[in-house]
Structure formats: C-alpha cells, structure tokens
Amino acid sequence: MSDQTQVADAEKVARQRVHKYAHTFSAEQKEKLENYKAWATDYNTDVTALQYTAPKHCVDLILNAVNKHSEISMNSSVVDFCCGTGLVANRLRSVGFTGPIDGVDGSDAMLDLTAGVYRNTFCQFLDPGKNLPEMLSSSQYDVAVMAGGFGPAQVDAGCLKHLIHSIKIGGVCIFSTRTNRCNSEFSKKLDDELTKYVHCDVIVIDELRNIDKFELSSFPEEMKETRYIPGVAYCLLKLKPIKE
Ligand SMILES: C[S@@+](CC[C@H](N)C(=O)[O-])C[C@H]1O[C@@H](n2cnc3c(N)ncnc32)[C@H](O)[C@@H]1O
C-alpha cells in the first residue's frame, strides 16, 4: 500500500470515529463518557490523522502569556481542563515548561492514559450547575487551559466560569473551540459568556487567535465544502473574581 493510501485510510477511519464518539450532539453525561471510553486508546492516532491543532495553539498562547505577563512564567502552576490523554501537558514539557500541571477530565478511561504526566488528576465532569472540588475552584492556579473541550457535544459554554474561578487574579485562562458552521450556535453562546465577563471587568481578552486549519473536517454536512475547519483560541486575563 502506498504512503498516500495509508494516510487516506487513517484519515477515513479517524473521521468515522470522531464523528461517532465526539460529535454526538444530544449526548448525556453517561453517553459522552461511554464514547470516550470506547475511543480512548485510538484517540492520539485519530487526532494526529486529522491534523488536530488545539493543543499546539493553546500552548503557543501560554508561551505568549509567559512573554507578556510578569505573573506568568515557565514555572507557573497550570490546570489542564478536559486534559484527555495529556497532549497539552506533554507539549508544555517538550517546550521546557517546569511548573506543576494538574489534569481534569470527566473520563477515567482517558485519564488512565496519562500516567506520569500530571501532578494530580481529577476525574470530574464539568457542568455549569455543579460546583468543582475546592482545589479547582479556589483560584489557586496561574493558568487554566482547555484545548478541544468547549463544544456542543462536550463542555457547555456556561462552564467558562469554572475556568475563571480556578485561576488567581493576574492569571490567564486559555481555550479553543471550533468555529465551523455546525458549531455556530455554540460559538455564539460562548461569545455571550465571554462578553458577560468582559462587561463586568472580570476578564479582558488578552489574545484572540483565528485558526484557518484547526483540523480536518469530520462533519459529513460540511466535508464536501471544506477540507479543513476553522477554530479560534483565546487567552483571557483575570482582573477580579466573578460575583455570583
Ligand atoms: C477532544 S478531547 C480533548 C483532550 C485534550 N485536551 C486534547 O486537546 O487532546 C475532549 C476531552 O474532554 C473530556 N470531556 C468532554 N466533555 C466533558 C465534560 N463535560 N466534563 C469533563 N470532561 C469532558 C473528554 O473525556 C475528553 O477527554
């Protein structure tokens, strides 16, 4: 089999699995976790085949924050929400980051694949109506990151508050989301959440990066129109606590 055929086959299989396991828009918590349990061991292979860039862009934004803000350094504390198999933390280590990194994910099957990567792991499903454990909600971290977590089938836009709660004043909150047509309703909700916190001076948008080639499309409705789907990555700077 030629290299080209092998790549095309890997893309095809990865698209099928992503569509099956990660785009189930009406999924309940139990179903989402079952999906990630079934997908966990193939996750890294599939996101490589689909040229998934969220961890790279989120780590780039952390490095930019290190360069821009004196409170953030290569030794800062990080909480990696929806950490999955640890791609963000491994990338941070590969660029010389030395600070403690904790990982949070709803799926114990994904967390099982992160042995040796995180200082602490929390098996925690994020829901806007559910409080997080003290360690995650008491504004102790310098950096909160969530690569590839926000989306209609995954983490609700209302969970932005959990990321903001987890960091200190002067800390940064970095995340990505897809901005393709199938995600437009979700992008609008996330935008509304962001605007709400900007308007009450809880955060400022420190950096916004538009990404043309976020990953290969795996949405059957869009694949004929576009090979790559776009996305966006944000860095928010926390100015003050959220008043409930
Ligand atoms: C697309 S993966 C991203 C993983 C990793 N951040 C990366 O970029 O490779 C999404 C992860 O979020 C987790 N997840 C999805 N919805 C969640 C929720 N509501 N609460 C906690 N974890 C969730 C899944 O278990 C999965 O590990």
The ligand as an SDF file (V2000), in Angstrom:
LIG
                    3D

 27 29  0  0  0  0  0  0  0  0999 V2000
  -11.3920   16.4240   22.2680 C   0  0  0  0  0  0  0  0  0  0  0  0
  -10.8030   15.7950   23.8020 S   0  0  0  0  0  0  0  0  0  0  0  0
   -9.5360   16.9880   24.1810 C   0  0  0  0  0  0  0  0  0  0  0  0
   -8.4640   16.3880   25.0370 C   0  0  0  0  0  0  0  0  0  0  0  0
   -7.1990   17.2280   25.1630 C   0  0  0  0  0  0  0  0  0  0  0  0
   -7.4420   18.4940   25.8010 N   0  0  0  0  0  0  0  0  0  0  0  0
   -6.5870   17.4250   23.8050 C   0  0  0  0  0  0  0  0  0  0  0  0
   -6.5900   18.5480   23.2840 O   0  0  0  0  0  0  0  0  0  0  0  0
   -6.1280   16.4210   23.2250 O   0  0  0  0  0  0  0  0  0  0  0  0
  -12.0730   16.2550   24.9460 C   0  0  0  0  0  0  0  0  0  0  0  0
  -11.8880   15.7030   26.3490 C   0  0  0  0  0  0  0  0  0  0  0  0
  -12.8710   16.3090   27.1710 O   0  0  0  0  0  0  0  0  0  0  0  0
  -13.4660   15.3610   28.0220 C   0  0  0  0  0  0  0  0  0  0  0  0
  -14.8290   15.8560   28.2780 N   0  0  0  0  0  0  0  0  0  0  0  0
  -15.8300   16.0430   27.3810 C   0  0  0  0  0  0  0  0  0  0  0  0
  -16.8870   16.6190   27.9740 N   0  0  0  0  0  0  0  0  0  0  0  0
  -16.5290   16.8020   29.2750 C   0  0  0  0  0  0  0  0  0  0  0  0
  -17.1760   17.3930   30.3990 C   0  0  0  0  0  0  0  0  0  0  0  0
  -18.3960   17.9380   30.3040 N   0  0  0  0  0  0  0  0  0  0  0  0
  -16.5170   17.4110   31.5730 N   0  0  0  0  0  0  0  0  0  0  0  0
  -15.2600   16.9150   31.6920 C   0  0  0  0  0  0  0  0  0  0  0  0
  -14.6030   16.3490   30.6630 N   0  0  0  0  0  0  0  0  0  0  0  0
  -15.2270   16.3020   29.4700 C   0  0  0  0  0  0  0  0  0  0  0  0
  -13.4030   14.0540   27.2830 C   0  0  0  0  0  0  0  0  0  0  0  0
  -13.4000   12.9640   28.1880 O   0  0  0  0  0  0  0  0  0  0  0  0
  -12.0880   14.2080   26.5030 C   0  0  0  0  0  0  0  0  0  0  0  0
  -11.0180   13.6590   27.2150 O   0  0  0  0  0  0  0  0  0  0  0  0
  1  2  1  0
  2  3  1  0
  2 10  1  0
  3  4  1  0
  4  5  1  0
  5  6  1  0
  5  7  1  0
  7  8  2  0
  7  9  1  0
 10 11  1  0
 11 12  1  0
 11 26  1  0
 12 13  1  0
 13 14  1  0
 13 24  1  0
 14 15  1  0
 14 23  1  0
 15 16  2  0
 16 17  1  0
 17 18  1  0
 17 23  2  0
 18 19  1  0
 18 20  2  0
 20 21  1  0
 21 22  2  0
 22 23  1  0
 24 25  1  0
 24 26  1  0
 26 27  1  0
M  CHG  2   2   1   9  -1
M  END
$$$$
